[in-house]
């Protein structure tokens, strides 16, 4: 009985291998046939027409300007929770976090890069702001923000840095 079972198993295995082999060769034959047809067809490149572009005249628009002191600046009441020194009127914010540990990690990275970063807390928004530098005037802060963005042009998160005017 054991001999019959072993013989039956051997026959099943032999059939399994032979059936796989035939399907494999069928796929190979179909692939080769398609490849031959592709090579037999002449490849012609059709000319591509390029349509000329038409530009419309540019209209001049009058844009109302906002005062330089507050243009592009967020006003928030913040308190320093980590870092050396206080905040001046204008600050460059490079990160905002709901979790203090995340803000501290970014502050530590910036400290290693040579900045004296500060973490400030906005209780109204429940957000921790990571401040790279702080200034008395808006122009200096804007210059520092632009220089910071240029230095870290490969980091998308730093490209959204913004100016903060500290409310007292």
Backbone as CSV, one residue per row, in Angstrom:
resi,resn,N_x,N_y,N_z,CA_x,CA_y,CA_z,C_x,C_y,C_z
1,UNK,0.808,-1.180,0.000,0.000,0.000,0.000,0.867,1.266,0.000
2,UNK,1.967,1.211,0.766,2.858,2.358,0.807,3.500,2.586,-0.558
3,UNK,3.838,1.498,-1.215,4.478,1.612,-2.519,3.526,2.257,-3.515
4,UNK,2.265,1.932,-3.454,1.267,2.483,-4.361,1.071,3.983,-4.098
5,UNK,1.062,4.381,-2.821,0.903,5.795,-2.460,2.098,6.603,-2.950
6,UNK,3.314,6.061,-2.784,4.525,6.757,-3.216,4.543,6.869,-4.742
7,UNK,4.140,5.814,-5.420,4.090,5.833,-6.872,3.073,6.872,-7.370
8,UNK,1.927,6.955,-6.709,0.893,7.941,-7.062,1.391,9.371,-6.853
9,UNK,2.092,9.605,-5.763,2.642,10.936,-5.484,3.688,11.322,-6.529
10,UNK,4.521,10.371,-6.862,5.547,10.625,-7.873,4.936,10.976,-9.217
11,UNK,3.849,10.270,-9.572,3.165,10.534,-10.831,2.538,11.929,-10.831
12,UNK,1.948,12.336,-9.695,1.356,13.682,-9.572,2.421,14.773,-9.703
13,UNK,3.548,14.555,-9.080,4.637,15.542,-9.148,5.159,15.658,-10.569
14,UNK,5.311,14.514,-11.240,5.789,14.532,-12.622,4.819,15.286,-13.522
15,UNK,3.506,15.070,-13.329,2.508,15.787,-14.121,2.529,17.280,-13.823
16,UNK,2.728,17.628,-12.572,2.754,19.048,-12.187,3.913,19.764,-12.872
17,UNK,5.095,19.148,-12.849,6.255,19.777,-13.485,6.103,19.857,-14.996
18,UNK,5.526,18.828,-15.584,5.388,18.839,-17.041,4.350,19.860,-17.491
19,UNK,3.303,20.087,-16.710,2.282,21.058,-17.095,2.822,22.483,-16.960
20,UNK,3.631,22.762,-15.958,4.223,24.088,-15.793,5.180,24.398,-16.925
21,UNK,5.910,23.381,-17.346,6.893,23.577,-18.395,6.215,23.950,-19.702
22,UNK,5.099,23.338,-20.002,4.432,23.625,-21.263,3.837,25.023,-21.263
23,UNK,3.273,25.477,-20.130,2.703,26.820,-20.096,3.810,27.865,-20.147
24,UNK,4.952,27.552,-19.567,6.071,28.490,-19.598,6.554,28.673,-21.032
25,UNK,6.644,27.585,-21.756,7.109,27.691,-23.136,6.068,28.396,-24.004
26,UNK,4.776,28.275,-23.688,3.743,28.964,-24.449,3.889,30.477,-24.280
27,UNK,4.164,30.914,-23.051,4.383,32.334,-22.817,5.625,32.824,-23.560
28,UNK,6.652,32.001,-23.533,7.901,32.360,-24.200,7.681,32.464,-25.707
29,UNK,6.914,31.547,-26.282,6.631,31.569,-27.712,5.831,32.817,-28.088
30,UNK,4.831,33.162,-27.283,4.018,34.344,-27.560,4.873,35.605,-27.487
31,UNK,5.778,35.687,-26.518,6.657,36.838,-26.373,7.572,36.975,-27.582
32,UNK,8.157,35.866,-27.994,9.058,35.893,-29.152,8.317,36.294,-30.425
33,UNK,7.081,35.821,-30.582,6.293,36.159,-31.759,5.982,37.658,-31.785
34,UNK,5.618,38.208,-30.651,5.329,39.645,-30.573,6.581,40.461,-30.847
35,UNK,7.708,40.005,-30.370,8.969,40.700,-30.587,9.332,40.701,-32.068
36,UNK,9.097,39.574,-32.744,9.387,39.487,-34.174,8.479,40.416,-34.976
37,UNK,7.199,40.502,-34.596,6.278,41.392,-35.288,6.693,42.846,-35.105
38,UNK,7.139,43.163,-33.925,7.576,44.531,-33.635,8.789,44.906,-34.474
39,UNK,9.718,43.986,-34.601,10.914,44.250,-35.390,10.614,44.288,-36.877
40,UNK,9.606,43.526,-37.340,9.269,43.447,-38.756,8.579,44.715,-39.240
41,UNK,7.830,45.380,-38.374,7.113,46.591,-38.764,8.099,47.745,-38.907
42,UNK,8.032,48.476,-40.008,8.930,49.629,-40.155,8.486,50.737,-39.203
43,UNK,9.442,51.351,-38.576,9.145,52.420,-37.623,9.313,53.748,-38.333
44,UNK,8.197,54.455,-38.466,8.229,55.757,-39.115,7.872,56.816,-38.099
45,UNK,8.584,57.883,-38.191,8.299,58.998,-37.289,7.477,60.017,-38.041
46,UNK,6.313,60.333,-37.499,5.453,61.320,-38.131,5.916,62.708,-37.716
47,UNK,5.865,63.667,-38.621,6.283,65.023,-38.242,5.320,65.604,-37.213
48,UNK,5.865,66.314,-36.287,5.075,66.923,-35.223,4.914,68.401,-35.534
49,UNK,3.682,68.856,-35.514,3.426,70.266,-35.771,3.430,71.027,-34.457
50,UNK,4.090,72.155,-34.482,4.165,72.989,-33.290,3.353,74.242,-33.557
51,UNK,2.369,74.458,-32.708,1.521,75.635,-32.877,2.218,76.844,-32.245
52,UNK,2.181,77.979,-32.910,2.810,79.164,-32.324,2.003,79.644,-31.120
53,UNK,2.699,80.176,-30.148,2.020,80.676,-28.958,1.726,82.155,-29.134
54,UNK,0.573,82.550,-28.691,0.156,83.938,-28.789,0.086,84.494,-27.378
55,UNK,0.729,85.618,-27.173,0.708,86.220,-25.847,-0.239,87.406,-25.846
56,UNK,-0.929,87.545,-24.762,-1.858,88.656,-24.615,-1.122,89.828,-23.978
57,UNK,-1.540,91.030,-24.271,-0.879,92.178,-23.645,-1.136,92.176,-22.146
58,UNK,-0.178,92.661,-21.435,-0.264,92.711,-19.983,-0.942,94.002,-19.578
59,UNK,-1.945,93.839,-18.723,-2.648,95.021,-18.239,-2.053,95.448,-16.909
60,UNK,-1.884,96.718,-16.748,-1.372,97.245,-15.486,-2.534,97.353,-14.511
61,UNK,-2.309,96.860,-13.303,-3.346,96.932,-12.272,-2.814,97.703,-11.078
62,UNK,-3.668,98.428,-10.460,-3.293,99.158,-9.261,-3.562,98.256,-8.068
63,UNK,-2.539,98.023,-7.270,-2.663,97.164,-6.103,-2.564,98.043,-4.871
64,UNK,-3.557,97.885,-4.010,-3.505,98.657,-2.775,-2.402,98.105,-1.893
65,UNK,-1.598,98.975,-1.383,-0.497,98.509,-0.541,-0.890,98.591,0.917
66,UNK,-0.348,97.674,1.674,-0.561,97.682,3.113,0.641,98.347,3.745
67,UNK,0.477,98.895,4.916,1.609,99.546,5.571,2.777,98.579,5.717
68,UNK,3.984,99.086,5.494,5.176,98.252,5.547,5.336,97.615,6.917
69,UNK,4.907,98.287,7.944,5.104,97.779,9.301,4.339,96.484,9.545
70,UNK,3.214,96.251,8.833,2.413,95.058,9.109,2.221,94.159,7.890
71,UNK,2.781,94.504,6.753,2.588,93.698,5.541,3.253,92.339,5.693
72,UNK,2.480,91.251,5.519,3.029,89.900,5.589,3.504,89.504,6.977
73,UNK,2.946,90.107,7.984,3.377,89.843,9.357,2.171,89.381,10.162
74,UNK,2.338,88.309,10.923,1.283,87.853,11.835,1.512,88.496,13.197
75,UNK,0.429,88.882,13.810,0.519,89.480,15.137,-0.015,88.489,16.154
76,UNK,0.819,88.143,17.122,0.429,87.178,18.147,1.028,87.568,19.487
77,UNK,0.356,87.127,20.518,0.884,87.289,21.870,1.537,85.962,22.246
78,UNK,2.859,85.975,22.410,3.603,84.762,22.715,4.481,84.971,23.936
79,UNK,4.790,83.851,24.592,5.687,83.867,25.751,6.812,82.880,25.497
80,UNK,8.038,83.273,25.829,9.192,82.405,25.652,9.122,81.287,26.682
81,UNK,9.242,80.028,26.207,9.241,78.881,27.110,10.574,78.151,27.095
82,UNK,11.396,78.389,26.057,12.679,77.716,25.973,13.621,78.555,25.119
83,UNK,14.854,78.683,25.583,15.839,79.430,24.816,16.403,80.576,25.629
84,UNK,17.499,81.112,25.121,18.194,82.186,25.816,17.776,83.520,25.221
85,UNK,17.506,84.485,26.081,17.170,85.829,25.620,15.677,86.009,25.431
86,UNK,15.305,87.262,25.322,13.908,87.588,25.127,13.607,87.854,23.667
87,UNK,12.356,88.186,23.418,11.935,88.479,22.056,11.824,89.977,21.857
88,UNK,12.246,90.416,20.675,12.073,91.809,20.291,10.753,91.911,19.535
89,UNK,10.500,93.027,18.889,9.209,93.243,18.239,8.940,92.283,17.084
90,UNK,9.928,92.054,16.212,9.747,91.219,15.033,10.629,89.986,15.118
91,UNK,10.049,88.833,14.779,10.792,87.574,14.864,10.556,86.750,13.602
92,UNK,11.533,85.907,13.273,11.426,84.988,12.142,11.032,83.624,12.694
93,UNK,9.842,83.159,12.323,9.328,81.870,12.782,9.546,80.848,11.672
94,UNK,10.221,79.741,12.009,10.488,78.717,10.984,9.723,77.430,11.244
95,UNK,8.994,77.353,12.350,8.219,76.147,12.625,7.155,76.393,13.673
96,UNK,6.016,75.726,13.518,4.922,75.810,14.477,4.464,74.394,14.795
97,UNK,4.334,74.108,16.087,4.005,72.752,16.509,2.964,72.782,17.617
98,UNK,2.143,71.765,17.632,1.185,71.591,18.715,1.792,70.830,19.880
99,UNK,2.921,70.167,19.644,3.598,69.372,20.663,4.939,70.038,20.983
100,UNK,5.161,70.304,22.248,6.373,71.016,22.658,7.638,70.234,22.309
101,UNK,7.614,68.917,22.419,8.797,68.101,22.137,9.253,68.277,20.685
102,UNK,8.312,68.399,19.763,8.675,68.612,18.356,9.346,69.974,18.176
103,UNK,8.824,70.979,18.853,9.425,72.315,18.782,10.827,72.301,19.381
104,UNK,11.008,71.576,20.468,12.332,71.491,21.106,13.329,70.780,20.191
105,UNK,12.881,69.761,19.473,13.777,69.061,18.534,14.264,69.990,17.432
106,UNK,13.368,70.795,16.886,13.772,71.748,15.853,14.692,72.812,16.435
107,UNK,14.404,73.267,17.646,15.260,74.257,18.312,16.665,73.691,18.490
108,UNK,16.773,72.446,18.913,18.087,71.821,19.098,18.843,71.717,17.780
109,UNK,18.134,71.380,16.699,18.766,71.317,15.380,19.318,72.693,14.993
110,UNK,18.510,73.734,15.199,18.938,75.084,14.826,20.090,75.572,15.698
111,UNK,20.089,75.190,16.972,21.208,75.546,17.851,22.504,74.919,17.352
112,UNK,22.423,73.677,16.878,23.615,73.014,16.328,24.079,73.684,15.041
113,UNK,23.148,74.298,14.309,23.482,74.994,13.068,24.064,76.385,13.323
114,UNK,24.096,76.826,14.587,24.691,78.121,14.921,23.695,79.210,15.249
115,UNK,22.427,78.906,15.276,21.408,79.896,15.627,21.151,79.858,17.128
116,UNK,20.630,80.956,17.668,20.166,80.986,19.055,18.639,80.921,19.014
117,UNK,18.118,79.755,18.723,16.681,79.578,18.533,15.950,79.658,19.867
118,UNK,14.691,80.063,19.762,13.829,80.232,20.930,12.500,79.548,20.626
119,UNK,11.921,78.908,21.633,10.572,78.346,21.504,9.640,79.251,22.292
120,UNK,8.610,79.753,21.601,7.617,80.624,22.237,6.256,79.950,22.126
121,UNK,5.406,80.184,23.127,4.086,79.553,23.162,3.009,80.592,22.941
122,UNK,2.088,80.307,22.013,0.915,81.138,21.769,-0.259,80.431,22.421
123,UNK,-0.730,80.947,23.537,-1.798,80.268,24.276,-3.143,80.359,23.557
124,UNK,-3.362,81.390,22.755,-4.630,81.515,22.025,-4.777,80.419,20.977
125,UNK,-3.677,80.102,20.286,-3.713,79.078,19.238,-3.227,77.724,19.745
126,UNK,-2.716,77.670,20.975,-2.149,76.455,21.566,-1.040,75.894,20.664
127,UNK,-0.143,76.778,20.213,0.934,76.400,19.310,2.273,76.874,19.858
128,UNK,3.285,76.034,19.652,4.655,76.390,19.993,5.328,76.899,18.728
129,UNK,5.870,78.110,18.775,6.541,78.731,17.629,8.048,78.632,17.824
130,UNK,8.756,78.118,16.817,10.218,78.049,16.863,10.734,79.283,16.136
131,UNK,11.438,80.135,16.891,11.912,81.417,16.380,13.414,81.333,16.158
132,UNK,13.835,81.670,14.935,15.245,81.600,14.558,15.988,82.841,15.021
133,UNK,15.401,84.000,14.783,16.047,85.260,15.157,14.987,86.307,15.438
134,UNK,15.376,87.355,16.144,14.434,88.388,16.541,15.088,89.768,16.361
135,UNK,14.278,90.768,15.970,14.789,92.092,15.616,13.845,93.177,16.110
136,UNK,14.370,94.413,16.151,13.548,95.559,16.550,12.742,96.121,15.384
137,UNK,13.215,95.923,14.135,12.493,96.482,12.995,12.131,95.391,11.995
138,UNK,11.090,95.672,11.226,10.551,94.707,10.279,11.512,94.433,9.128
139,UNK,12.198,95.446,8.631,13.089,95.276,7.486,14.220,94.299,7.801
140,UNK,14.813,94.423,8.963,15.883,93.501,9.351,15.352,92.078,9.489
141,UNK,14.161,91.948,10.042,13.554,90.628,10.209,13.248,90.008,8.839
142,UNK,12.747,90.812,7.899,12.439,90.304,6.564,13.715,89.869,5.852
143,UNK,14.790,90.637,5.998,16.068,90.257,5.401,16.575,88.946,5.988
144,UNK,16.460,88.794,7.305,16.908,87.570,7.970,16.068,86.371,7.526
145,UNK,14.757,86.573,7.369,13.878,85.489,6.896,14.272,85.049,5.489
146,UNK,14.511,86.011,4.610,14.897,85.686,3.237,16.243,84.974,3.184
147,UNK,17.192,85.400,4.014,18.504,84.756,4.067,18.374,83.329,4.603
148,UNK,17.512,83.142,5.589,17.286,81.813,6.168,16.693,80.879,5.118
149,UNK,15.704,81.371,4.361,15.089,80.554,3.307,16.119,80.203,2.235
150,UNK,16.978,81.159,1.897,17.992,80.910,0.873,19.017,79.886,1.349
151,UNK,19.387,79.954,2.622,20.380,79.021,3.162,19.851,77.594,3.155
152,UNK,18.562,77.434,3.448,17.943,76.108,3.505,16.947,75.934,2.353
153,UNK,17.390,76.221,1.153,16.494,76.143,-0.005,16.041,74.711,-0.295
154,UNK,16.773,73.715,0.204,16.403,72.320,-0.034,15.385,71.794,0.979
155,UNK,15.041,72.570,1.986,14.056,72.135,2.989,12.739,72.854,2.772
156,UNK,11.716,72.084,2.411,10.405,72.672,2.148,9.798,73.289,3.398
157,UNK,10.029,72.665,4.545,9.426,73.182,5.766,9.958,74.566,6.128
158,UNK,11.206,74.870,5.798,11.758,76.186,6.114,11.346,77.241,5.084
159,UNK,10.866,76.834,3.930,10.450,77.792,2.914,9.156,78.509,3.293
160,UNK,8.455,78.005,4.278,7.228,78.665,4.730,7.469,79.503,5.985
161,UNK,8.718,79.887,6.224,9.034,80.747,7.371,8.308,82.081,7.229
162,UNK,7.944,82.662,8.360,7.157,83.886,8.337,7.583,84.824,9.454
163,UNK,7.069,86.049,9.397,7.410,87.068,10.386,6.305,87.172,11.433
164,UNK,6.737,87.342,12.646,5.816,87.469,13.784,6.039,88.813,14.455
165,UNK,4.960,89.579,14.625,5.021,90.793,15.416,4.469,90.455,16.787
166,UNK,5.271,90.652,17.800,4.910,90.236,19.167,4.035,91.299,19.816
167,UNK,2.810,90.906,20.136,1.911,91.762,20.896,2.271,91.683,22.375
168,UNK,2.162,92.802,23.040,2.537,92.830,24.474,1.333,92.896,25.355
